[in-house]
Structure formats: C-alpha cells, structure tokens
Amino acid sequence: MKEDPRYKQCNKEALICVSLGLANLIWWFSWGYGLGSKDPSEYTFVMGFPLWFFMSCIVGALLFTVLTVVLVNKYFVDFSLEETVPEEFVVEDNSSDEESDDVG
Amino acid sequence: MAEEVRFDALIPLIIYFIIIYIIGFISMRYVYRATKREGKGFLKEYLMSDRNLNGFVLAMTLVATYLSAGSFIGGPGTAYTYGLAWVFLAMAQMPTGYFTLGVLGKKFAIIARKINAVTITDFLKERYESKLLVVIVSLSVVFFLLAAMTAQVIGAVRLLEGALGISYEVGLIFFAFTILIYTIIGGFRAVALTDTLQGIVMTVGVSAVIFAAISAGGGINNIIQDMYKLDPGMISPYGTDPEFLTIAYVTSFWVLVGFGVVGLPRVATRAMSYKDSKSLKDAIIYGTIITMILLLGMHLLGAFGAVLLPGIESGDLVVPKLTTHLFPNWIAGLILAGPLAAVMSSIDSQLLVGLGAIVNDVYANIINPKLQRTSLITFLSAIIMGAVVFIMAFDPPDLMVWLNLYAAGGLKATFLWPIVLGIYWKRANTKGAYTSIILGVLSFILFDIYWPTPLGMHPIVLTLVLSLAGFVIVSLLTEKPPARVIQKFWGV
C-alpha cells in the first residue's frame, strides 16, 4: 500500500503541538510549585503578583502563545485536504521523496 | 431570592438575543436548501455546515465550546473561594488552544473527507466496522450530554436570576427556548456563527470587567495584598485548603481540562468541519490567544472578587455581581452576555452532537440507511432532547461544576483513545476499541464512587491510563484490522 504522502507532514505538525503542550506543563509546574511552595510571607512580588504566579501563569501564558504563533507559522504547511491527493502536492521537507511502505 | 427586575440591564440582553435569532434564521435558508439534497447531503450541511468554517470562526466556535459553564461560572466561583490557586489550576486549560486542533490536525480532516464522516461516530464506524460499537457510543453520548447540558442550563439561568432579578422559571423558558430555536432551525452553521459572536462578546466583556475590577481595587498590588490579609492561602498555589488542592490533584487537571479535551465529541467534530489547511493554522493562532485572555481574565476576576465583593452567598454569582457592582446597569447587561454566551455556545454544540448521535449514528446508520425523511427526524429529535433538558433543569442541584466535569470525563473516557489511536496507530482494532471504551467508562464511574482521588489525582487520569493500556494490549493480542480499513484510512 502506498501511504497518503500528506500524512508525514501531518504527523510532524501533531508532534510539534504535543511537544508544545508538554513544555507548557513543565514550565507551569516548575515555576508554580518551585517558587510557590514557600510560605506566602516570604513571596517576592512582580507587578503586584506573587512571582510564582507571575512566571507560571502570566509569563507562561504569553510565552506559549508567542511560541504557538511562531511554530505554526514556521512549520505548518498549506495543502489541500480533499479526498484525492493533489497532483501538485509537494511537501517542503527534505526527506519527502522516498516511498513510505508501512508495517500495518 | 427574586429581586426587582432590572429592565435597563435586560434590554441589551434582549437585543443580543434578537441578533442570535437573526443568525438562526439566516442559517435556516442553507438548512432548508439542504433538505432537498439526496442521501447524506442534508446532514453534511446540518451537522458540518458543508465543511466550510474559516480559521476565525473555527477558533471562536472551538474556544466557546470547550470553555464551558465549568470555566465561566463554576471556575470564577471556585477561584472566589480558593484564590490564585484556582487561577493557576485553570491555566491547565491553556494548551487546548493549540493542542486539540494540533493533535487531530489535518490528518483527521483528510480522513473525514475520505470517509465522508459528519460525526465522530461515523469515523469510529468506518475505522472499527462495528454496529454495536456505534450503538454503545451513541447512547453514551446522549446520556452524558443530557447531564452536561442540564448542568449548564441551570448555571446560565442562575446567572440571569442573580443579575437581572427575573425568576428562575422565566429565565429558564427565555433561555432554553432561544437555544433550541436557533440550533434546530440553523444547525451547525447557526451554532458556529453564534459561537463566534459569543466569543467576541466574551472576550470584550471579560477584558472590560477585569480592567474595571483592577482599578476599583486600587491596582493589582493592593488587591493581592488584601487577598493575603484575608487568608495567606489566597495567594499560594495550594489555595485556602491545601488538603484539597494538592500538587497531584491540581496537576491532574492538565489531563482533565487540557490534553483530554481532544476526546470531547463536540471538540473533535469541529476538527473535521473546517475548510482548508489555512483555516487550521489561523484557528490555532486565534484560538490560543483568545483562550489565554479568557482563562486568565475570568479566573482572576473570580479571585479578585474575594476582596472586591466579599460575602457573596454563592461563588457562582461572583462575575454577575461584580459586573453589576462595577458598571451601570445597561453596560452590565451587555457584559453579562459574555458568560451567558459561554454557556449557550456549549449547550448548542452539545445539543447538535446529541442530535448527530440520534439521527446520523443510530437512525441513518442502523434503522433507516436509505436516509429518508432525515430532516423531519432531526427536527423531532431536537425538540424531544430539548424538552428533556428543560424539564430536568426545573429541579436544580447546587454546585454545577462537578456535574459538568463528570459528564466531560465520561465522554473523554469513551472517545479519546478510539479517536487518537484510530488515526495514528494502524494496529488499533475493534476489540481494542471496545476494551478501551468499556474499561474507560466503567472505571471512571467506579473511581468516582469508590476511589474519588486515585493516587491523589482526578479519576480521569487513571481512567485514561487504564483504557489506553487495555486498548493496546487487546489490540496486540487480537488480529490486525482488515487491509481494506487501512487502505481506506491511510491509502491514496
């Protein structure tokens, strides 16, 4: 069976989003519990927020929004999603030439 | 608790409702034209709006759909009690903006076109080739969605009651009727367009209220210090109740409201309804930005409310009370449309998924494959489902957020792995899918009753681990899926 050549790019895009999600979780967790586990009387504050919250939630949210925009614009490729594979289909990917015979 | 009716706040809301009706009637023309189509044509318009969503509408309808009453009424209400810890917890939902669309991605959209699927069950039917599976899944959809919709209707009507001073019964009739009408007459097109309007209203509303709240409280610094004075736990990630908000429990929300959202049928459905690859790209970007604004805004409001407006009897009312407290009535009415919109946009999508389950999955697939009179059956089913929710909502339980999360967990247990493995793992087979669904739903319910926080986490985590393990083990022990399925899904 010859696999739909578009799937390779699809898998790559999905992988980017999964990695982004895991990185987001790690960022949120490390700042939140790393700095937030002290007694609240020892907190430092940035722009009014406790530092743990500021880094974990405010900076984290902004950072991962920016990362999403950058990664999606850089790595997501536009192509037709219709049933039949478009003839002019070319993945802008250096390894897209070989036939991907699969195991399934 | 019925206070005086505030007409000046009611009028902007009524205008807003009128716009929604207009959208419904515009979409009705498309639906009407589609009733004349043969075979699946009607359902493709009614449940998918002919797969023509652009990026902005897709983002808005997705965000509005998964940020449901849980995040918009229950969420701020709980932040009111526990402080910043609940805002921190809510940020677990941040990845939904990029994760859901990214994971299902273009592959799901391509497959949906290859097999002409208009519901998630359509996808499962083709991938696992089992009628029984279709029935089980459709029934679980209808069952869980009825619970979720009821919870959300109750939440929304409470909101109207608290903010406008109208009685619960009047609010319920007014509210339920509007949703039913535009969803029934306009189908998915009406739902997606009203979601977009609602998404815009929510975003503008939340931004306005949060700025007003910060200035009313004398700046973030003052508010946070006041929260600290109220209870130091209000500004710690462990909240005012460290026994409850443990590290394991809070982190497990990344699965419950974050990554696991991929498995919600109303979310996954949207991942096959967009027009082209550019729509997907735009939707991920818009969706992430809007998610960030709404999550932070809404939950901070709830937490700030603890010092700005202490002593509210039910936390669920913090946003409406704060809004009417901070703004003149007519603006408050306009802003209140925000959270109300959140609820409406979740309910309308759930109603549509439930309808898809009844009409497309059970009726069209099993009872009457020739698809005669599909439109009539669709409208009748919609009216019956609406009536059930409406009647259940007359006798409301108190904290709706848990009820809503319960339903969401059950749906994720049913759909997550059969969808994700169905796309990415060629070896995934029917018996594996059965195991996963049965194990998932059963263990979720049993955990909930006998072991509510397994290993300190929300039961959804262990449920999904078990159902994944079951899926993989059983698939590997049984025969490969037939070559025709692999060819249909992966071939050219």
Interface residues (C-beta under 8 A of the other chain):
Chain A: M1 K2 E3 D4 P5 R6 Y7 Q9 C10 N11 E13 A14 I16 C17 V18 L20 G21 N24 L25 W28 F29 G32 Y33 G36 S37 D39 P40 S41 Y43 F45 M47 G48 F49 P50 W52 F53 S56 C57 I58 G60 A61 L62 F64 T65 T68 V69 V72 N73 F76 V77 D78 F79 S80 L81 E82 E83 T84 V85 D102 V103 G104
Chain B: L84 V87 F88 M91 A92 M94 P95 G97 Y98 F99 L101 G102 V103 L104 G105 K106 K107 A109 I110 R113 K114 G219 I220 N221 N222 I223 I224 Y228 P232 G233 I235 S236 P237 Y238 I247 T251 W254 G258 F259 D276 S277 K278 L280 K281 I284 I285 T288 I289 M292 L295 L296 Y424 K426 R427 K480 P481 A483 I486 Q487 W490 G491 V492
